[in-house]
Amino acid sequence: MDFVVLGAGMMGRAVVYDLARARDVRRLIVADFDLGRAREVAGKFGRAKARAAFADVRETSKLARLLRGATAVVNCTQYNWNLEVMKAALAARVNYLDLGGLYHMTRRQFSMDADFRRVGKIAIAGMGGAPGTTNIMARHLCDRMGRVDSIVVYNASTDLRHYESPIAYTFSIATILDELTLAPVAFRGGRFVERPLLSDPVEGRFPAPIGKVTLRNSIHSELGTLPDSFRGKGVKDVYFKINYPPELVGLVRNLTEVGFTSRELVGVNGSRVAPRDVLLALLNRNAPKQAARDIETIRVVVKGRRGGRRVAASAESTAKYTSAPAFSAVARDTGFPAAIGALMLGRGQYSGLGVQAPENVVPPEPFFRELAARNMPVRVRNLPRVTN
């Protein structure tokens, strides 16, 4: 199998590391707009299997030439480029996987379903941890029930490292800004609705050292597929909830109030700039140099009926940071599932055509075994019906 990993950031390097250690992977291309970063990741994480390449996702024909002949491309770029990368994968006639699209992009990606079916290829939208593992957990739990009433995805984490700045993060700061500034979408009473930012708080208890945290609504990719995937089982409510450090939430709120997260161009000394672009440049320039020491748990709770009886069950997986190699928990439980999804596809452990959600094509049990082999086992348990 040959793969192209597009994007050599925190998630991309975890994908490269995992793929390079699979015996049946022959070659890897690590592609990025920053060729120096691609070379660093290929050399450090790709063993002798990887080579680096320059890639500009805006140049569809050139990117398609780079992708041609690969088993699949694993898209680890910023989610707003998903459609551009899909167009290149389509032109190259290769399979495609990405890490998610924050609901709106995920929904748009399904407009290319007929195109991928026409060329006999599959594009999996959201094959990371959340989304990805969470979607497959939902499939496993929902298949145990005759009727599904609700699905709630929880994402809880903590970082043991102390940072001087409240702007400390373990994945794309651009995505974090979107999650903290775009209106959350929920599936409530059988229809999609927008909710206020960080609304509907709930308390949750998670494995130590996360402990008891408050989780709130946030925009996320699971809402882009789960309601449709389980509509046939009667699902009426689907939510995604996450905890963010209060200091970070407060800072982003203040920046938003004065306009720093706006995409609208403003005049500055004769030029026109988007405040958000300036903010992102500053945040990336001043990003913490220390590696995160984070722990993250993703949990899915499904309530429904089985044999006429009300039931509830949960599935959860916890990831911890590693020092050798230096990966954050978020990088591990996002990048490794994407690599697993690509490997299982290449090995023929699942198949499909068109644009697909992971819950509809990836078989849970083999996927869970692969997670366990990477020290991220999935724990499934029955719950009292009253449990959140």
C-alpha positions as CSV (number, residue, x, y, z in Angstrom):
1,M,0.0,0.0,0.0
2,D,1.1,3.5,-0.8
3,F,-0.3,6.6,1.0
4,V,-0.1,10.4,0.7
5,V,-0.4,12.3,4.0
6,L,-1.3,15.8,3.2
7,G,-0.4,18.3,5.9
8,A,2.6,17.8,8.2
9,G,1.3,19.5,11.3
10,M,0.5,17.9,14.7
11,M,-2.0,15.5,13.3
12,G,-0.3,14.7,10.1
13,R,2.9,13.6,11.8
14,A,0.9,11.2,14.0
15,V,-0.6,9.7,10.8
16,V,2.8,9.4,9.2
17,Y,4.3,7.7,12.3
18,D,1.5,5.1,12.5
19,L,1.4,4.3,8.8
20,A,5.2,4.0,8.6
21,R,5.1,1.2,11.2
22,A,2.7,-1.0,9.2
23,R,4.5,-3.8,7.4
24,D,2.2,-3.7,4.4
25,V,2.8,0.0,3.7
26,R,5.5,0.3,1.1
27,R,5.8,4.1,0.5
28,L,4.6,7.3,2.0
29,I,4.5,10.8,0.6
30,V,4.4,13.6,3.2
31,A,3.1,16.7,1.4
32,D,2.8,20.2,2.7
33,F,2.9,23.8,1.6
34,D,5.9,24.1,3.9
35,L,8.4,21.8,2.2
36,G,10.9,22.1,5.1
37,R,8.3,20.9,7.6
38,A,7.3,18.0,5.3
39,R,11.0,17.0,5.1
40,E,11.3,17.1,8.8
41,V,8.3,15.0,9.4
42,A,9.2,12.5,6.7
43,G,12.7,12.1,8.1
44,K,11.7,12.0,11.8
45,F,8.5,9.8,11.7
46,G,8.4,8.1,8.3
47,R,11.4,5.7,8.6
48,A,12.8,4.9,5.2
49,K,9.4,4.7,3.6
50,A,8.6,8.4,3.4
51,R,9.6,11.2,1.1
52,A,8.6,14.8,1.3
53,A,6.8,16.8,-1.4
54,F,5.6,20.3,-1.9
55,A,1.8,20.6,-2.2
56,D,-0.5,23.6,-2.8
57,V,-4.2,22.4,-2.4
58,R,-5.3,25.3,-4.5
59,E,-3.6,23.8,-7.6
60,T,-5.9,20.9,-8.3
61,S,-4.1,19.4,-11.3
62,K,-0.7,19.5,-9.7
63,L,-2.0,17.9,-6.5
64,A,-3.8,15.2,-8.5
65,R,-0.5,14.3,-10.1
66,L,1.1,13.9,-6.7
67,L,-1.8,11.7,-5.5
68,R,-2.1,9.5,-8.6
69,G,-1.5,5.8,-7.9
70,A,-1.9,6.1,-4.1
71,T,-4.1,3.7,-2.1
72,A,-5.6,6.8,-0.4
73,V,-4.8,10.4,0.6
74,V,-5.2,11.2,4.3
75,N,-6.1,14.9,4.4
76,C,-4.7,16.5,7.5
77,T,-4.9,20.1,6.3
78,Q,-7.1,22.8,7.8
79,Y,-10.7,21.6,7.3
80,N,-11.7,24.6,5.1
81,W,-9.5,22.9,2.3
82,N,-11.5,19.6,2.4
83,L,-13.4,20.2,-0.9
84,E,-10.2,21.3,-2.7
85,V,-8.4,18.1,-1.7
86,M,-11.4,16.0,-2.6
87,K,-11.4,17.5,-6.1
88,A,-7.8,16.5,-6.5
89,A,-8.4,13.0,-5.2
90,L,-11.3,12.7,-7.6
91,A,-9.2,13.8,-10.5
92,A,-6.5,11.3,-9.4
93,R,-9.0,8.6,-8.8
94,V,-7.8,7.7,-5.3
95,N,-9.6,7.1,-2.1
96,Y,-9.9,10.0,0.4
97,L,-10.0,10.4,4.2
98,D,-10.0,13.5,6.4
99,L,-10.2,14.5,10.0
100,G,-13.6,16.4,10.0
101,G,-15.3,19.5,8.7
102,L,-17.0,21.2,11.7
103,Y,-20.5,20.4,10.5
104,H,-20.9,22.9,7.6
105,M,-18.0,21.6,5.6
106,T,-19.0,18.0,6.4
107,R,-22.5,18.6,4.9
108,R,-21.0,20.3,1.8
109,Q,-18.7,17.4,1.2
110,F,-21.6,15.1,0.5
111,S,-22.3,17.1,-2.7
112,M,-19.5,15.1,-4.2
113,D,-21.0,11.7,-3.5
114,A,-22.1,11.0,-7.1
115,D,-18.7,12.0,-8.4
116,F,-16.8,9.6,-6.2
117,R,-19.3,6.8,-7.1
118,R,-18.7,7.5,-10.7
119,V,-15.0,6.8,-10.4
120,G,-15.5,3.8,-8.1
121,K,-13.8,5.4,-5.1
122,I,-14.7,6.2,-1.5
123,A,-14.3,9.5,0.4
124,I,-14.7,9.2,4.2
125,A,-15.6,12.5,5.9
126,G,-14.4,12.7,9.5
127,M,-12.1,9.7,10.1
128,G,-10.1,11.0,13.1
129,G,-11.0,10.7,16.8
130,A,-13.9,13.2,17.2
131,P,-15.2,12.8,14.6
132,G,-14.2,9.3,13.6
133,T,-13.8,7.1,16.6
134,T,-16.9,8.8,18.1
135,N,-19.0,8.0,15.1
136,I,-17.9,4.3,15.1
137,M,-18.7,4.1,18.8
138,A,-22.2,5.4,18.0
139,R,-22.6,2.7,15.4
140,H,-21.6,0.0,17.9
141,L,-24.0,1.2,20.5
142,C,-26.9,1.9,18.2
143,D,-26.7,-1.5,16.6
144,R,-27.4,-3.0,20.1
145,M,-30.7,-1.2,20.2
146,G,-33.9,-1.6,18.3
147,R,-34.8,2.1,18.6
148,V,-32.5,5.1,19.3
149,D,-33.8,8.1,21.1
150,S,-30.6,10.2,21.6
151,I,-26.9,10.3,21.0
152,V,-24.6,12.6,22.9
153,V,-20.8,12.9,22.1
154,Y,-18.6,14.2,24.9
155,N,-15.0,15.4,24.5
156,A,-13.2,16.0,27.8
157,S,-9.6,16.8,28.4
158,T,-7.0,18.3,30.6
159,D,-3.4,19.4,30.3
160,L,-1.0,18.7,33.1
161,R,1.6,21.3,31.8
162,H,1.4,24.8,33.2
163,Y,1.5,27.5,30.5
164,E,2.2,31.2,31.1
165,S,-0.3,32.2,28.4
166,P,-4.0,31.2,28.3
167,I,-3.5,30.5,24.6
168,A,-2.2,27.0,24.8
169,Y,-3.5,24.3,22.5
170,T,-3.0,20.8,21.4
171,F,-4.6,21.1,17.9
172,S,-5.2,23.8,15.3
173,I,-5.8,27.1,16.9
174,A,-7.8,28.1,13.8
175,T,-10.2,25.2,14.5
176,I,-10.4,26.1,18.2
177,L,-11.3,29.7,17.3
178,D,-14.1,28.4,15.1
179,E,-15.4,26.1,17.8
180,L,-15.5,29.0,20.2
181,T,-17.1,31.5,17.8
182,L,-19.4,29.7,15.4
183,A,-22.9,28.8,16.6
184,P,-23.2,25.2,17.6
185,V,-25.6,23.0,15.7
186,A,-27.7,20.4,17.5
187,F,-30.3,17.9,16.4
188,R,-33.2,18.6,18.8
189,G,-36.7,17.0,18.6
190,G,-35.9,15.6,15.1
191,R,-34.6,18.8,13.5
192,F,-31.4,20.7,13.2
193,V,-31.2,23.9,15.3
194,E,-28.6,26.4,16.2
195,R,-27.8,26.8,19.9
196,P,-26.1,29.7,21.7
197,L,-22.3,29.5,22.0
198,L,-21.1,27.2,24.8
199,S,-24.7,26.6,25.9
200,D,-26.6,23.9,27.8
201,P,-23.8,23.0,30.3
202,V,-23.7,19.5,31.8
203,E,-21.4,18.1,34.5
204,G,-19.5,14.9,33.6
205,R,-17.1,12.7,35.4
206,F,-14.2,11.2,33.5
207,P,-11.1,9.1,34.3
208,A,-8.4,10.8,36.4
209,P,-6.8,13.2,36.1
210,I,-9.6,14.8,34.0
211,G,-12.1,14.2,36.8
212,K,-15.3,16.3,37.0
213,V,-15.7,18.9,34.2
214,T,-18.4,21.1,32.7
215,L,-19.1,20.4,29.0
216,R,-21.0,22.7,26.7
217,N,-22.4,22.7,23.2
218,S,-19.9,23.4,20.4
219,I,-20.1,23.1,16.6
220,H,-18.7,19.7,15.5
221,S,-18.6,17.3,12.6
222,E,-20.6,14.5,14.2
223,L,-23.8,16.5,13.8
224,G,-23.1,16.5,10.1
225,T,-23.8,12.7,9.8
226,L,-25.1,11.0,12.9
227,P,-28.7,12.3,12.7
228,D,-29.0,11.1,9.1
229,S,-27.2,7.8,9.7
230,F,-29.6,6.8,12.5
231,R,-32.8,8.5,11.4
232,G,-34.1,5.0,10.5
233,K,-33.9,4.1,14.1
234,G,-35.9,7.1,15.2
235,V,-33.2,9.3,16.7
236,K,-34.6,12.6,17.8
237,D,-31.7,14.2,19.7
238,V,-28.0,14.4,18.9
239,Y,-25.5,16.7,20.7
240,F,-21.8,17.3,20.9
241,K,-20.3,18.8,24.1
242,I,-16.8,19.7,25.0
243,N,-14.9,21.3,27.9
244,Y,-12.5,24.2,27.2
245,P,-10.3,26.0,29.8
246,P,-12.3,29.0,31.2
247,E,-9.3,31.2,30.7
248,L,-9.2,30.4,27.0
249,V,-13.0,30.8,26.6
250,G,-12.9,34.2,28.3
251,L,-10.0,35.4,26.2
252,V,-11.6,34.4,22.9
253,R,-14.9,36.0,24.0
254,N,-13.1,39.3,24.7
255,L,-11.2,39.1,21.4
256,T,-14.5,38.5,19.6
257,E,-16.3,41.4,21.3
258,V,-13.7,43.8,19.9
259,G,-13.7,42.2,16.5
260,F,-10.4,40.3,16.4
261,T,-12.0,37.0,15.3
262,S,-13.9,38.7,12.4
263,R,-13.3,37.6,8.8
264,E,-14.6,40.9,7.5
265,L,-11.8,43.1,5.9
266,V,-10.9,46.3,7.6
267,G,-8.7,49.2,6.5
268,V,-5.3,49.5,8.2
269,N,-2.8,52.1,6.9
270,G,-4.1,51.9,3.4
271,S,-4.3,48.1,3.3
272,R,-7.3,45.8,3.9
273,V,-6.9,42.9,6.2
274,A,-9.1,40.4,8.1
275,P,-8.6,40.7,11.8
276,R,-8.8,37.0,12.2
277,D,-5.9,36.4,9.9
278,V,-3.7,38.8,11.9
279,L,-4.8,37.1,15.2
280,L,-4.0,33.7,13.8
281,A,-0.6,34.8,12.6
282,L,0.2,36.2,16.1
283,L,-1.1,33.2,17.9
284,N,0.9,30.8,15.7
285,R,4.1,33.0,16.1
286,N,3.7,32.9,19.8
287,A,2.6,29.3,20.2
288,P,3.9,27.5,23.3
289,K,7.1,25.7,22.6
290,Q,6.6,23.0,25.2
291,A,4.9,19.8,24.2
292,A,1.5,19.2,25.8
293,R,1.1,16.8,28.6
294,D,-2.6,16.2,28.0
295,I,-5.1,13.5,28.6
296,E,-8.3,13.2,26.5
297,T,-11.4,11.1,26.8
298,I,-14.0,10.8,24.1
299,R,-17.3,9.3,25.2
300,V,-20.6,8.5,23.4
301,V,-23.8,7.9,25.3
302,V,-26.8,6.4,23.5
303,K,-30.3,6.0,24.9
304,G,-33.0,4.0,23.3
305,R,-35.1,0.9,23.5
306,R,-34.3,-2.8,23.2
307,G,-37.0,-5.4,23.4
308,G,-39.5,-2.8,24.5
309,R,-37.3,-1.8,27.4
310,R,-35.6,1.6,27.9
311,V,-31.9,1.2,27.8
312,A,-28.7,3.3,27.8
313,A,-25.1,2.5,27.0
314,S,-21.8,4.3,26.7
315,A,-18.5,3.8,24.9
316,E,-15.3,5.7,25.7
317,S,-11.7,5.8,24.9
318,T,-8.9,7.7,26.7
319,A,-5.6,8.8,25.1
320,K,-2.5,10.1,27.0
321,Y,0.4,12.2,25.7
322,T,3.7,10.4,25.0
323,S,7.2,11.7,25.3
324,A,8.9,9.3,22.9
325,P,7.7,10.1,20.3
326,A,6.4,13.4,21.5
327,F,2.7,13.4,20.7
328,S,-0.1,15.1,22.5
329,A,-3.1,13.0,23.4
330,V,-5.1,14.8,20.8
331,A,-2.6,14.0,18.1
332,R,-2.6,10.4,19.1
333,D,-6.4,10.0,19.2
334,T,-6.9,11.9,16.0
335,G,-4.0,10.8,13.9
336,F,-3.9,7.2,14.8
337,P,-7.6,6.5,14.0
338,A,-7.1,8.2,10.6
339,A,-4.2,5.9,9.9
340,I,-6.2,2.9,11.1
341,G,-9.0,3.9,8.8
342,A,-6.6,4.1,5.8
343,L,-5.0,0.8,6.6
344,M,-8.3,-1.0,7.0
345,L,-9.4,0.4,3.7
346,G,-6.2,-0.7,2.0
347,R,-6.5,-4.2,3.5
348,G,-10.0,-4.6,2.3
349,Q,-11.5,-4.7,5.8
350,Y,-14.3,-2.5,4.6
351,S,-15.3,-1.0,1.3
352,G,-17.8,1.4,-0.2
353,L,-18.4,4.0,-2.9
354,G,-19.1,7.8,-2.8
355,V,-18.8,10.1,0.2
356,Q,-19.4,8.2,3.4
357,A,-19.6,8.8,7.1
358,P,-17.3,6.5,9.1
359,E,-20.2,5.0,11.1
360,N,-21.7,3.6,7.9
361,V,-18.6,1.8,6.5
362,V,-15.9,1.1,9.2
363,P,-16.7,-2.1,11.2
364,P,-16.5,-1.3,14.9
365,E,-14.9,-4.5,16.3
366,P,-11.8,-4.6,14.1
367,F,-11.4,-0.9,14.5
368,F,-11.6,-1.1,18.3
369,R,-8.9,-3.9,18.3
370,E,-6.6,-1.6,16.4
371,L,-7.2,1.2,18.9
372,A,-6.5,-1.2,21.8
373,A,-3.2,-2.1,20.1
374,R,-2.2,1.6,20.3
375,N,-3.1,1.8,24.0
376,M,-6.4,3.5,23.4
377,P,-8.9,0.7,24.2
378,V,-12.7,1.3,24.0
379,R,-14.7,0.6,27.1
380,V,-18.4,-0.2,26.5
381,R,-20.8,-0.5,29.4
382,N,-24.6,-0.4,30.1
383,L,-25.9,2.6,32.0
384,P,-28.9,3.4,34.2
385,R,-31.5,5.0,31.9
386,V,-31.2,8.3,33.9
387,T,-27.5,8.8,33.2
388,N,-26.5,11.8,31.1
